[in-house]
Amino acid sequence: MRSNDFDKIAVVYDRLAKLIFGKSINESQKHFLPLIPSHSTVLILGGGSGWILPEIMKERPGVYVCYIDASKGMIDLARKRIQSRSILFIHGTENDIPAQQFDVVLTHFYLDLFPPDSLRAVIAKIKTTLLPGSSWIVTDFLNDAWWKTLMLTVMYRFFRWTCRIESNRLPDWNKALFESGGRKKNWKFFYGRFIETAVFQF
């Protein structure tokens, strides 16, 4: 399993994000949930504390969710939030995705963890699990202004120090998804265009 240590901050992660970004983090991740088809199979990578699971099950109660996170602490928090036979919790990474295919994949603030070369390999791995015509809903940061560069520098230093993440700067995840064959169907910006949520189709 890829080494990181989000266990150290699992219990405070959501509060820390809210302190810095207010409601923008949560609102951005919820924005495209209504696009998830009823009775579909959904893959969530880097799901964190699982706060979004009740939102998904409320919006689409008939879906099956495979919920994967590399932090055992995050998985434990997610299990405490909701218990359902329609949710499979896996402590792991994209290398631990079950041998099945999915209608929708969600990666919220997941692609920013990887440097460009690793990101291409991660996207290629995830693509193999998608059914034809599947939607990939991605939410992550953008960097096109000096204040965003400053905030990202502080954030990456913090997460490299506390959680031993692999990357030290934001990759161009939009470009990587385009180059992998994704077609961008819809998008919306939050927090002064610092956060983008987008729907890619493969």
Backbone as JSON Lines, residues from 0, in Angstrom:
{"i":0,"aa":"M","n":[0.84,-1.2,0.0],"ca":[0.0,0.0,0.0],"c":[0.88,1.25,0.0]}
{"i":1,"aa":"R","n":[0.48,2.26,-0.73],"ca":[1.24,3.51,-0.79],"c":[1.34,4.11,0.61]}
{"i":2,"aa":"S","n":[2.52,4.6,0.93],"ca":[2.74,5.12,2.27],"c":[2.18,6.54,2.41]}
{"i":3,"aa":"N","n":[1.29,6.73,3.36],"ca":[0.93,8.07,3.83],"c":[0.42,7.9,5.24]}
{"i":4,"aa":"D","n":[0.19,9.01,5.91],"ca":[-0.15,8.91,7.33],"c":[-1.28,9.86,7.69]}
{"i":5,"aa":"F","n":[-2.37,9.81,6.92],"ca":[-3.52,10.64,7.23],"c":[-4.19,10.22,8.54]}
{"i":6,"aa":"D","n":[-3.81,9.06,9.08],"ca":[-4.34,8.65,10.37],"c":[-4.08,9.71,11.44]}
{"i":7,"aa":"K","n":[-2.95,10.4,11.33],"ca":[-2.58,11.39,12.34],"c":[-3.56,12.54,12.44]}
{"i":8,"aa":"I","n":[-4.21,12.87,11.31],"ca":[-5.09,14.03,11.31],"c":[-6.54,13.67,10.98]}
{"i":9,"aa":"A","n":[-6.85,12.38,10.97],"ca":[-8.18,11.93,10.54],"c":[-9.3,12.6,11.33]}
{"i":10,"aa":"V","n":[-9.14,12.68,12.65],"ca":[-10.25,13.18,13.48],"c":[-10.43,14.69,13.36]}
{"i":11,"aa":"V","n":[-9.41,15.4,12.87],"ca":[-9.53,16.86,12.75],"c":[-9.57,17.34,11.3]}
{"i":12,"aa":"Y","n":[-9.46,16.41,10.35],"ca":[-9.34,16.8,8.94],"c":[-10.53,17.63,8.47]}
{"i":13,"aa":"D","n":[-11.74,17.19,8.72],"ca":[-12.92,17.9,8.25],"c":[-13.04,19.28,8.9]}
{"i":14,"aa":"R","n":[-12.74,19.35,10.19],"ca":[-12.81,20.64,10.87],"c":[-11.75,21.6,10.35]}
{"i":15,"aa":"L","n":[-10.58,21.07,10.05],"ca":[-9.5,21.9,9.51],"c":[-9.88,22.45,8.14]}
{"i":16,"aa":"A","n":[-10.47,21.6,7.29],"ca":[-10.89,22.04,5.96],"c":[-11.98,23.1,6.06]}
{"i":17,"aa":"K","n":[-12.91,22.93,6.99],"ca":[-13.99,23.91,7.15],"c":[-13.46,25.22,7.68]}
{"i":18,"aa":"L","n":[-12.47,25.16,8.56],"ca":[-11.88,26.36,9.11],"c":[-11.25,27.22,8.02]}
{"i":19,"aa":"I","n":[-10.61,26.56,7.06],"ca":[-9.9,27.29,6.0],"c":[-10.82,27.66,4.85]}
{"i":20,"aa":"F","n":[-11.68,26.73,4.43],"ca":[-12.47,26.93,3.21],"c":[-13.96,27.1,3.45]}
{"i":21,"aa":"G","n":[-14.4,27.13,4.69],"ca":[-15.82,27.27,4.97],"c":[-16.61,26.11,4.4]}
{"i":22,"aa":"K","n":[-17.71,26.41,3.73],"ca":[-18.57,25.38,3.17],"c":[-18.13,24.95,1.77]}
{"i":23,"aa":"S","n":[-17.12,25.6,1.21],"ca":[-16.76,25.36,-0.19],"c":[-16.33,23.93,-0.46]}
{"i":24,"aa":"I","n":[-15.58,23.33,0.46],"ca":[-15.12,21.96,0.27],"c":[-16.3,21.01,0.13]}
{"i":25,"aa":"N","n":[-17.23,21.1,1.08],"ca":[-18.39,20.21,1.05],"c":[-19.32,20.5,-0.12]}
{"i":26,"aa":"E","n":[-19.58,21.77,-0.36],"ca":[-20.5,22.14,-1.44],"c":[-19.97,21.71,-2.8]}
{"i":27,"aa":"S","n":[-18.67,21.83,-3.0],"ca":[-18.09,21.44,-4.29],"c":[-18.23,19.94,-4.52]}
{"i":28,"aa":"Q","n":[-18.03,19.14,-3.49],"ca":[-18.11,17.69,-3.63],"c":[-19.55,17.2,-3.81]}
{"i":29,"aa":"K","n":[-20.5,17.92,-3.27],"ca":[-21.9,17.52,-3.38],"c":[-22.55,17.97,-4.69]}
{"i":30,"aa":"H","n":[-21.93,18.92,-5.38],"ca":[-22.6,19.63,-6.48],"c":[-23.14,18.7,-7.57]}
{"i":31,"aa":"F","n":[-22.35,17.71,-7.98],"ca":[-22.75,16.85,-9.09],"c":[-23.31,15.49,-8.64]}
{"i":32,"aa":"L","n":[-23.58,15.33,-7.37],"ca":[-24.16,14.06,-6.92],"c":[-25.49,13.74,-7.61]}
{"i":33,"aa":"P","n":[-26.34,14.74,-7.93],"ca":[-27.59,14.42,-8.63],"c":[-27.39,13.78,-10.0]}
{"i":34,"aa":"L","n":[-26.18,13.86,-10.55],"ca":[-25.91,13.25,-11.86],"c":[-25.64,11.75,-11.76]}
{"i":35,"aa":"I","n":[-25.45,11.24,-10.55],"ca":[-25.21,9.8,-10.39],"c":[-26.49,9.05,-10.75]}
{"i":36,"aa":"P","n":[-26.43,8.12,-11.69],"ca":[-27.65,7.37,-12.07],"c":[-28.17,6.51,-10.93]}
{"i":37,"aa":"S","n":[-29.48,6.33,-10.91],"ca":[-30.07,5.44,-9.92],"c":[-29.59,4.0,-10.15]}
{"i":38,"aa":"H","n":[-29.39,3.27,-9.07],"ca":[-29.0,1.85,-9.12],"c":[-27.68,1.64,-9.86]}
{"i":39,"aa":"S","n":[-26.8,2.62,-9.77],"ca":[-25.49,2.49,-10.42],"c":[-24.45,2.0,-9.43]}
{"i":40,"aa":"T","n":[-23.29,1.62,-9.96],"ca":[-22.16,1.24,-9.12],"c":[-21.21,2.43,-9.07]}
{"i":41,"aa":"V","n":[-20.8,2.79,-7.85],"ca":[-20.0,4.0,-7.64],"c":[-18.71,3.64,-6.92]}
{"i":42,"aa":"L","n":[-17.6,4.1,-7.47],"ca":[-16.29,3.93,-6.86],"c":[-15.84,5.27,-6.29]}
{"i":43,"aa":"I","n":[-15.48,5.28,-5.01],"ca":[-14.96,6.49,-4.37],"c":[-13.55,6.19,-3.89]}
{"i":44,"aa":"L","n":[-12.6,6.98,-4.36],"ca":[-11.2,6.83,-3.98],"c":[-10.76,8.03,-3.15]}
{"i":45,"aa":"G","n":[-10.09,7.74,-2.03],"ca":[-9.69,8.82,-1.14],"c":[-10.89,9.47,-0.49]}
{"i":46,"aa":"G","n":[-11.81,8.64,-0.02],"ca":[-13.07,9.15,0.5],"c":[-12.99,9.88,1.81]}
{"i":47,"aa":"G","n":[-11.87,9.75,2.53],"ca":[-11.73,10.46,3.78],"c":[-12.67,9.96,4.86]}
{"i":48,"aa":"S","n":[-13.21,10.89,5.63],"ca":[-14.0,10.54,6.82],"c":[-15.39,10.03,6.5]}
{"i":49,"aa":"G","n":[-15.8,10.07,5.25],"ca":[-17.08,9.49,4.86],"c":[-18.28,10.39,5.03]}
{"i":50,"aa":"W","n":[-18.06,11.68,5.26],"ca":[-19.21,12.56,5.47],"c":[-20.13,12.59,4.24]}
{"i":51,"aa":"I","n":[-19.58,12.31,3.06],"ca":[-20.38,12.39,1.83],"c":[-21.27,11.16,1.64]}
{"i":52,"aa":"L","n":[-21.0,10.07,2.32],"ca":[-21.77,8.85,2.11],"c":[-23.26,9.02,2.41]}
{"i":53,"aa":"P","n":[-23.65,9.61,3.56],"ca":[-25.08,9.83,3.77],"c":[-25.71,10.72,2.7]}
{"i":54,"aa":"E","n":[-24.93,11.67,2.17],"ca":[-25.44,12.53,1.1],"c":[-25.73,11.72,-0.16]}
{"i":55,"aa":"I","n":[-24.83,10.82,-0.5],"ca":[-25.02,9.98,-1.69],"c":[-26.21,9.04,-1.51]}
{"i":56,"aa":"M","n":[-26.29,8.4,-0.35],"ca":[-27.36,7.43,-0.14],"c":[-28.73,8.12,-0.04]}
{"i":57,"aa":"K","n":[-28.73,9.37,0.4],"ca":[-29.98,10.14,0.41],"c":[-30.37,10.53,-1.0]}
{"i":58,"aa":"E","n":[-29.39,10.93,-1.8],"ca":[-29.66,11.35,-3.18],"c":[-30.0,10.17,-4.08]}
{"i":59,"aa":"R","n":[-29.27,9.07,-3.89],"ca":[-29.45,7.88,-4.73],"c":[-29.44,6.62,-3.85]}
{"i":60,"aa":"P","n":[-30.53,6.32,-3.16],"ca":[-30.55,5.2,-2.21],"c":[-30.33,3.83,-2.84]}
{"i":61,"aa":"G","n":[-30.46,3.71,-4.16],"ca":[-30.31,2.4,-4.78],"c":[-28.92,2.09,-5.28]}
{"i":62,"aa":"V","n":[-27.94,2.97,-5.03],"ca":[-26.61,2.74,-5.58],"c":[-25.81,1.77,-4.72]}
{"i":63,"aa":"Y","n":[-24.79,1.19,-5.35],"ca":[-23.8,0.37,-4.64],"c":[-22.5,1.17,-4.65]}
{"i":64,"aa":"V","n":[-21.87,1.32,-3.48],"ca":[-20.67,2.14,-3.35],"c":[-19.49,1.3,-2.88]}
{"i":65,"aa":"C","n":[-18.39,1.42,-3.58],"ca":[-17.11,0.87,-3.14],"c":[-16.26,2.05,-2.66]}
{"i":66,"aa":"Y","n":[-15.96,2.05,-1.38],"ca":[-15.36,3.21,-0.72],"c":[-13.94,2.85,-0.27]}
{"i":67,"aa":"I","n":[-12.94,3.5,-0.88],"ca":[-11.55,3.13,-0.63],"c":[-10.77,4.32,-0.09]}
{"i":68,"aa":"D","n":[-10.0,4.08,0.96],"ca":[-9.11,5.12,1.48],"c":[-7.87,4.45,2.05]}
{"i":69,"aa":"A","n":[-6.73,5.12,1.89],"ca":[-5.47,4.56,2.35],"c":[-5.27,4.71,3.85]}
{"i":70,"aa":"S","n":[-6.12,5.5,4.5],"ca":[-6.0,5.72,5.93],"c":[-7.01,4.86,6.68]}
{"i":71,"aa":"K","n":[-6.52,4.01,7.57],"ca":[-7.42,3.19,8.38],"c":[-8.26,4.08,9.29]}
{"i":72,"aa":"G","n":[-7.67,5.17,9.78],"ca":[-8.42,6.09,10.63],"c":[-9.6,6.69,9.9]}
{"i":73,"aa":"M","n":[-9.42,7.06,8.63],"ca":[-10.51,7.6,7.84],"c":[-11.59,6.55,7.59]}
{"i":74,"aa":"I","n":[-11.18,5.34,7.28],"ca":[-12.14,4.25,7.05],"c":[-12.96,4.01,8.31]}
{"i":75,"aa":"D","n":[-12.31,4.02,9.46],"ca":[-13.03,3.8,10.72],"c":[-14.07,4.89,10.95]}
{"i":76,"aa":"L","n":[-13.72,6.14,10.66],"ca":[-14.66,7.24,10.8],"c":[-15.84,7.08,9.84]}
{"i":77,"aa":"A","n":[-15.54,6.67,8.61],"ca":[-16.6,6.49,7.62],"c":[-17.57,5.4,8.04]}
{"i":78,"aa":"R","n":[-17.06,4.31,8.56],"ca":[-17.92,3.2,9.02],"c":[-18.84,3.64,10.16]}
{"i":79,"aa":"K","n":[-18.34,4.54,11.02],"ca":[-19.15,5.02,12.13],"c":[-20.28,5.93,11.64]}
{"i":80,"aa":"R","n":[-20.08,6.58,10.5],"ca":[-21.1,7.5,9.98],"c":[-22.31,6.77,9.41]}
{"i":81,"aa":"I","n":[-22.05,5.64,8.77],"ca":[-23.15,4.96,8.08],"c":[-22.83,3.47,7.95]}
{"i":82,"aa":"Q","n":[-23.83,2.65,8.17],"ca":[-23.73,1.21,7.98],"c":[-24.76,0.81,6.93]}
{"i":83,"aa":"S","n":[-24.3,0.17,5.89],"ca":[-25.21,-0.23,4.81],"c":[-24.61,-1.41,4.06]}
{"i":84,"aa":"R","n":[-25.46,-2.35,3.7],"ca":[-25.0,-3.48,2.88],"c":[-24.64,-3.03,1.48]}
{"i":85,"aa":"S","n":[-25.01,-1.81,1.12],"ca":[-24.73,-1.27,-0.21],"c":[-23.39,-0.55,-0.27]}
{"i":86,"aa":"I","n":[-22.63,-0.56,0.84],"ca":[-21.33,0.1,0.87],"c":[-20.25,-0.9,1.25]}
{"i":87,"aa":"L","n":[-19.25,-1.01,0.41],"ca":[-18.08,-1.84,0.68],"c":[-16.92,-0.93,1.07]}
{"i":88,"aa":"F","n":[-16.41,-1.07,2.27],"ca":[-15.28,-0.28,2.74],"c":[-13.99,-1.06,2.53]}
{"i":89,"aa":"I","n":[-13.01,-0.39,1.91],"ca":[-11.72,-1.02,1.67],"c":[-10.6,-0.09,2.13]}
{"i":90,"aa":"H","n":[-9.73,-0.61,2.98],"ca":[-8.54,0.12,3.39],"c":[-7.46,-0.13,2.33]}
{"i":91,"aa":"G","n":[-7.25,0.86,1.46],"ca":[-6.3,0.65,0.37],"c":[-6.23,1.84,-0.57]}
{"i":92,"aa":"T","n":[-5.78,1.56,-1.8],"ca":[-5.61,2.59,-2.82],"c":[-6.24,2.08,-4.13]}
{"i":93,"aa":"E","n":[-5.95,2.78,-5.22],"ca":[-6.47,2.34,-6.52],"c":[-5.96,0.95,-6.89]}
{"i":94,"aa":"N","n":[-4.89,0.5,-6.25],"ca":[-4.39,-0.85,-6.5],"c":[-5.23,-1.93,-5.82]}
{"i":95,"aa":"D","n":[-6.17,-1.52,-4.99],"ca":[-7.01,-2.47,-4.26],"c":[-8.47,-2.44,-4.71]}
{"i":96,"aa":"I","n":[-8.73,-1.83,-5.88],"ca":[-10.09,-1.81,-6.42],"c":[-10.51,-3.24,-6.76]}
{"i":97,"aa":"P","n":[-11.69,-3.66,-6.35],"ca":[-12.15,-5.03,-6.66],"c":[-12.25,-5.27,-8.17]}
{"i":98,"aa":"A","n":[-12.25,-6.52,-8.53],"ca":[-12.31,-6.91,-9.94],"c":[-13.74,-6.76,-10.46]}
{"i":99,"aa":"Q","n":[-14.17,-5.53,-10.63],"ca":[-15.47,-5.24,-11.21],"c":[-15.38,-3.87,-11.89]}
{"i":100,"aa":"Q","n":[-16.44,-3.46,-12.56],"ca":[-16.43,-2.17,-13.24],"c":[-17.54,-1.29,-12.71]}
{"i":101,"aa":"F","n":[-17.35,0.02,-12.87],"ca":[-18.2,0.99,-12.21],"c":[-18.81,1.97,-13.23]}
{"i":102,"aa":"D","n":[-20.0,2.46,-12.88],"ca":[-20.67,3.47,-13.68],"c":[-20.14,4.87,-13.41]}
{"i":103,"aa":"V","n":[-19.72,5.1,-12.17],"ca":[-19.26,6.43,-11.74],"c":[-18.06,6.26,-10.83]}
{"i":104,"aa":"V","n":[-17.08,7.15,-10.99],"ca":[-15.97,7.2,-10.04],"c":[-15.89,8.62,-9.49]}
{"i":105,"aa":"L","n":[-15.65,8.73,-8.18],"ca":[-15.48,10.01,-7.52],"c":[-14.08,10.09,-6.94]}
{"i":106,"aa":"T","n":[-13.34,11.12,-7.31],"ca":[-12.04,11.39,-6.69],"c":[-12.05,12.85,-6.24]}
{"i":107,"aa":"H","n":[-12.31,13.05,-4.98],"ca":[-12.36,14.39,-4.41],"c":[-11.06,14.67,-3.65]}
{"i":108,"aa":"F","n":[-10.28,15.62,-4.15],"ca":[-9.0,15.98,-3.54],"c":[-8.12,14.74,-3.37]}
{"i":109,"aa":"Y","n":[-8.07,13.97,-4.45],"ca":[-7.28,12.74,-4.51],"c":[-6.16,12.86,-5.54]}
{"i":110,"aa":"L","n":[-6.48,13.4,-6.69],"ca":[-5.48,13.5,-7.76],"c":[-4.35,14.46,-7.4]}
{"i":111,"aa":"D","n":[-4.6,15.38,-6.47],"ca":[-3.56,16.33,-6.07],"c":[-2.46,15.69,-5.24]}
{"i":112,"aa":"L","n":[-2.62,14.43,-4.87],"ca":[-1.63,13.73,-4.05],"c":[-0.44,13.22,-4.86]}
{"i":113,"aa":"F","n":[-0.53,13.28,-6.2],"ca":[0.46,12.59,-7.03],"c":[1.25,13.55,-7.92]}
{"i":114,"aa":"P","n":[2.55,13.33,-8.06],"ca":[3.32,14.05,-9.08],"c":[2.9,13.57,-10.46]}
{"i":115,"aa":"P","n":[3.24,14.35,-11.52],"ca":[2.71,14.05,-12.87],"c":[2.89,12.62,-13.34]}
{"i":116,"aa":"D","n":[4.07,12.04,-13.2],"ca":[4.28,10.68,-13.7],"c":[3.41,9.67,-12.96]}
{"i":117,"aa":"S","n":[3.34,9.79,-11.65],"ca":[2.49,8.89,-10.87],"c":[1.02,9.11,-11.19]}
{"i":118,"aa":"L","n":[0.64,10.38,-11.42],"ca":[-0.75,10.69,-11.71],"c":[-1.22,9.99,-12.98]}
{"i":119,"aa":"R","n":[-0.39,10.0,-14.0],"ca":[-0.77,9.32,-15.26],"c":[-1.0,7.83,-15.03]}
{"i":120,"aa":"A","n":[-0.15,7.22,-14.22],"ca":[-0.31,5.79,-13.93],"c":[-1.57,5.54,-13.1]}
{"i":121,"aa":"V","n":[-1.86,6.42,-12.16],"ca":[-3.06,6.28,-11.33],"c":[-4.31,6.39,-12.19]}
{"i":122,"aa":"I","n":[-4.36,7.39,-13.07],"ca":[-5.51,7.57,-13.95],"c":[-5.69,6.35,-14.86]}
{"i":123,"aa":"A","n":[-4.59,5.85,-15.4],"ca":[-4.67,4.67,-16.27],"c":[-5.23,3.48,-15.51]}
{"i":124,"aa":"K","n":[-4.82,3.32,-14.26],"ca":[-5.31,2.21,-13.44],"c":[-6.81,2.34,-13.18]}
{"i":125,"aa":"I","n":[-7.25,3.54,-12.83],"ca":[-8.67,3.76,-12.54],"c":[-9.51,3.56,-13.79]}
{"i":126,"aa":"K","n":[-9.01,4.0,-14.93],"ca":[-9.75,3.87,-16.19],"c":[-10.14,2.42,-16.49]}
{"i":127,"aa":"T","n":[-9.28,1.49,-16.09],"ca":[-9.57,0.09,-16.4],"c":[-10.8,-0.43,-15.65]}
{"i":128,"aa":"T","n":[-11.24,0.31,-14.63],"ca":[-12.39,-0.14,-13.83],"c":[-13.69,0.5,-14.28]}
{"i":129,"aa":"L","n":[-13.64,1.36,-15.3],"ca":[-14.82,2.11,-15.73],"c":[-15.55,1.4,-16.86]}
{"i":130,"aa":"L","n":[-16.86,1.36,-16.76],"ca":[-17.69,0.89,-17.86],"c":[-17.71,1.91,-18.97]}
{"i":131,"aa":"P","n":[-17.94,1.5,-20.23],"ca":[-18.02,2.47,-21.34],"c":[-19.09,3.53,-21.06]}
{"i":132,"aa":"G","n":[-18.73,4.79,-21.29],"ca":[-19.67,5.87,-21.05],"c":[-19.75,6.31,-19.6]}
{"i":133,"aa":"S","n":[-18.85,5.79,-18.76],"ca":[-18.87,6.14,-17.34],"c":[-18.52,7.59,-17.11]}
{"i":134,"aa":"S","n":[-18.95,8.1,-15.96],"ca":[-18.62,9.47,-15.56],"c":[-17.58,9.45,-14.44]}
{"i":135,"aa":"W","n":[-16.61,10.34,-14.55],"ca":[-15.61,10.52,-13.52],"c":[-15.82,11.92,-12.96]}
{"i":136,"aa":"I","n":[-16.28,11.99,-11.7],"ca":[-16.49,13.28,-11.03],"c":[-15.26,13.57,-10.18]}
{"i":137,"aa":"V","n":[-14.59,14.66,-10.52],"ca":[-13.35,15.02,-9.84],"c":[-13.5,16.41,-9.23]}
{"i":138,"aa":"T","n":[-13.05,16.55,-8.02],"ca":[-13.03,17.86,-7.35],"c":[-11.62,18.08,-6.83]}
{"i":139,"aa":"D","n":[-11.05,19.23,-7.18],"ca":[-9.67,19.48,-6.75],"c":[-9.33,20.95,-6.91]}
{"i":140,"aa":"F","n":[-8.11,21.27,-6.54],"ca":[-7.66,22.65,-6.57],"c":[-7.15,23.06,-7.95]}
{"i":141,"aa":"L","n":[-7.16,24.36,-8.19],"ca":[-6.57,24.98,-9.38],"c":[-5.52,25.98,-8.93]}
{"i":142,"aa":"N","n":[-4.53,26.21,-9.79],"ca":[-3.48,27.18,-9.45],"c":[-3.24,28.1,-10.63]}
{"i":143,"aa":"D","n":[-3.84,29.3,-10.58],"ca":[-3.65,30.27,-11.66],"c":[-3.54,31.69,-11.1]}
{"i":144,"aa":"A","n":[-3.11,31.82,-9.86],"ca":[-2.96,33.14,-9.25],"c":[-1.94,33.04,-8.11]}
{"i":145,"aa":"W","n":[-1.31,34.16,-7.8],"ca":[-0.24,34.15,-6.8],"c":[-0.73,33.68,-5.44]}
{"i":146,"aa":"W","n":[-1.95,34.07,-5.05],"ca":[-2.45,33.7,-3.72],"c":[-2.75,32.2,-3.64]}
{"i":147,"aa":"K","n":[-3.12,31.61,-4.78],"ca":[-3.34,30.17,-4.8],"c":[-2.01,29.43,-4.67]}
{"i":148,"aa":"T","n":[-0.98,29.94,-5.35],"ca":[0.35,29.36,-5.23],"c":[0.82,29.39,-3.79]}
{"i":149,"aa":"L","n":[0.59,30.52,-3.12],"ca":[0.99,30.66,-1.72],"c":[0.26,29.66,-0.84]}
{"i":150,"aa":"M","n":[-1.06,29.58,-1.0],"ca":[-1.84,28.65,-0.18],"c":[-1.44,27.2,-0.44]}
{"i":151,"aa":"L","n":[-1.24,26.86,-1.71],"ca":[-0.87,25.49,-2.05],"c":[0.51,25.14,-1.5]}
{"i":152,"aa":"T","n":[1.44,26.08,-1.53],"ca":[2.77,25.84,-0.98],"c":[2.68,25.49,0.5]}
{"i":153,"aa":"V","n":[1.91,26.26,1.24],"ca":[1.73,25.99,2.67],"c":[1.04,24.64,2.88]}
{"i":154,"aa":"M","n":[0.0,24.36,2.09],"ca":[-0.74,23.12,2.25],"c":[0.13,21.91,1.95]}
{"i":155,"aa":"Y","n":[0.9,21.96,0.86],"ca":[1.74,20.81,0.51],"c":[2.83,20.59,1.54]}
{"i":156,"aa":"R","n":[3.41,21.66,2.07],"ca":[4.42,21.49,3.11],"c":[3.82,20.85,4.35]}
{"i":157,"aa":"F","n":[2.61,21.28,4.7],"ca":[1.94,20.71,5.87],"c":[1.65,19.22,5.68]}
{"i":158,"aa":"F","n":[1.09,18.86,4.53],"ca":[0.71,17.46,4.32],"c":[1.91,16.57,4.06]}
{"i":159,"aa":"R","n":[2.98,17.1,3.5],"ca":[4.2,16.29,3.37],"c":[4.81,16.03,4.74]}
{"i":160,"aa":"W","n":[4.73,17.02,5.62],"ca":[5.29,16.88,6.96],"c":[4.44,15.96,7.84]}
{"i":161,"aa":"T","n":[3.12,16.15,7.79],"ca":[2.25,15.38,8.69],"c":[1.84,14.03,8.12]}
{"i":162,"aa":"C","n":[1.66,13.95,6.81],"ca":[1.05,12.75,6.21],"c":[1.94,12.04,5.2]}
{"i":163,"aa":"R","n":[3.09,12.59,4.92],"ca":[4.07,11.97,4.01],"c":[3.49,11.72,2.61]}
{"i":164,"aa":"I","n":[2.75,12.72,2.1],"ca":[2.22,12.54,0.75],"c":[3.34,12.57,-0.27]}
{"i":165,"aa":"E","n":[3.07,12.01,-1.43],"ca":[4.11,11.81,-2.45],"c":[4.46,13.1,-3.17]}
{"i":166,"aa":"S","n":[3.47,13.94,-3.48],"ca":[3.7,15.13,-4.3],"c":[4.08,16.33,-3.45]}
{"i":167,"aa":"N","n":[4.74,17.3,-4.1],"ca":[5.04,18.56,-3.41],"c":[4.47,19.77,-4.13]}
{"i":168,"aa":"R","n":[3.69,19.53,-5.19],"ca":[3.01,20.63,-5.88],"c":[1.82,20.07,-6.65]}
{"i":169,"aa":"L","n":[0.92,20.97,-7.01],"ca":[-0.32,20.56,-7.65],"c":[-0.06,20.14,-9.1]}
{"i":170,"aa":"P","n":[-0.45,18.93,-9.47],"ca":[-0.32,18.52,-10.87],"c":[-1.46,19.1,-11.7]}
{"i":171,"aa":"D","n":[-1.28,19.12,-13.01],"ca":[-2.33,19.59,-13.91],"c":[-3.28,18.42,-14.18]}
{"i":172,"aa":"W","n":[-4.19,18.2,-13.25],"ca":[-5.07,17.03,-13.32],"c":[-6.07,17.16,-14.48]}
{"i":173,"aa":"N","n":[-6.46,18.38,-14.82],"ca":[-7.33,18.57,-15.98],"c":[-6.65,18.04,-17.24]}
{"i":174,"aa":"K","n":[-5.42,18.45,-17.45],"ca":[-4.66,18.02,-18.62],"c":[-4.47,16.51,-18.63]}
{"i":175,"aa":"A","n":[-4.16,15.94,-17.47],"ca":[-3.93,14.5,-17.39],"c":[-5.2,13.72,-17.75]}
{"i":176,"aa":"L","n":[-6.36,14.2,-17.32],"ca":[-7.6,13.51,-17.65],"c":[-7.95,13.68,-19.13]}
{"i":177,"aa":"F","n":[-7.7,14.86,-19.69],"ca":[-7.9,15.05,-21.13],"c":[-7.01,14.11,-21.93]}
{"i":178,"aa":"E","n":[-5.74,14.04,-21.56],"ca":[-4.79,13.21,-22.29],"c":[-5.11,11.73,-22.17]}
{"i":179,"aa":"S","n":[-5.82,11.35,-21.13],"ca":[-6.19,9.94,-20.95],"c":[-7.47,9.58,-21.7]}
{"i":180,"aa":"G","n":[-8.04,10.57,-22.4],"ca":[-9.22,10.3,-23.21],"c":[-10.52,10.81,-22.63]}
{"i":181,"aa":"G","n":[-10.46,11.52,-21.51],"ca":[-11.66,12.05,-20.9],"c":[-12.23,13.25,-21.65]}
{"i":182,"aa":"R","n":[-13.55,13.34,-21.67],"ca":[-14.24,14.5,-22.26],"c":[-14.94,15.24,-21.13]}
{"i":183,"aa":"K","n":[-14.61,16.51,-20.99],"ca":[-15.16,17.31,-19.9],"c":[-16.57,17.75,-20.26]}
{"i":184,"aa":"K","n":[-17.55,17.27,-19.49],"ca":[-18.95,17.52,-19.82],"c":[-19.56,18.67,-19.03]}
{"i":185,"aa":"N","n":[-19.08,18.89,-17.82],"ca":[-19.66,19.94,-16.98],"c":[-18.66,20.3,-15.89]}
{"i":186,"aa":"W","n":[-18.77,21.52,-15.36],"ca":[-17.85,21.95,-14.31],"c":[-18.4,23.17,-13.59]}
{"i":187,"aa":"K","n":[-17.87,23.4,-12.39],"ca":[-18.27,24.56,-11.6],"c":[-17.12,24.92,-10.66]}
{"i":188,"aa":"F","n":[-16.96,26.22,-10.4],"ca":[-15.87,26.7,-9.56],"c":[-16.4,27.13,-8.19]}
{"i":189,"aa":"F","n":[-15.52,27.03,-7.2],"ca":[-15.84,27.44,-5.83],"c":[-14.64,28.16,-5.24]}
{"i":190,"aa":"Y","n":[-14.88,28.91,-4.18],"ca":[-13.84,29.58,-3.41],"c":[-12.9,30.4,-4.31]}
{"i":191,"aa":"G","n":[-13.51,31.34,-5.04],"ca":[-12.72,32.21,-5.9],"c":[-11.99,31.48,-7.0]}
{"i":192,"aa":"R","n":[-12.61,30.43,-7.52],"ca":[-12.02,29.59,-8.58],"c":[-10.77,28.83,-8.12]}
{"i":193,"aa":"F","n":[-10.62,28.69,-6.83],"ca":[-9.52,27.9,-6.29],"c":[-9.87,26.41,-6.32]}
{"i":194,"aa":"I","n":[-11.17,26.1,-6.27],"ca":[-11.65,24.72,-6.3],"c":[-12.53,24.54,-7.53]}
{"i":195,"aa":"E","n":[-12.3,23.46,-8.25],"ca":[-13.15,23.1,-9.38],"c":[-13.7,21.7,-9.18]}
{"i":196,"aa":"T","n":[-14.98,21.54,-9.47],"ca":[-15.55,20.21,-9.56],"c":[-15.99,20.01,-11.01]}
{"i":197,"aa":"A","n":[-15.69,18.86,-11.57],"ca":[-15.92,18.65,-12.99],"c":[-16.35,17.21,-13.24]}
{"i":198,"aa":"V","n":[-17.09,17.03,-14.34],"ca":[-17.53,15.71,-14.76],"c":[-16.85,15.38,-16.09]}
{"i":199,"aa":"F","n":[-16.06,14.32,-16.08],"ca":[-15.43,13.81,-17.29],"c":[-16.13,12.52,-17.68]}
{"i":200,"aa":"Q","n":[-16.27,12.32,-18.98],"ca":[-16.87,11.08,-19.48],"c":[-15.84,10.28,-20.24]}
{"i":201,"aa":"F","n":[-15.85,8.97,-20.01],"ca":[-14.89,8.08,-20.67],"c":[-15.6,7.0,-21.45]}
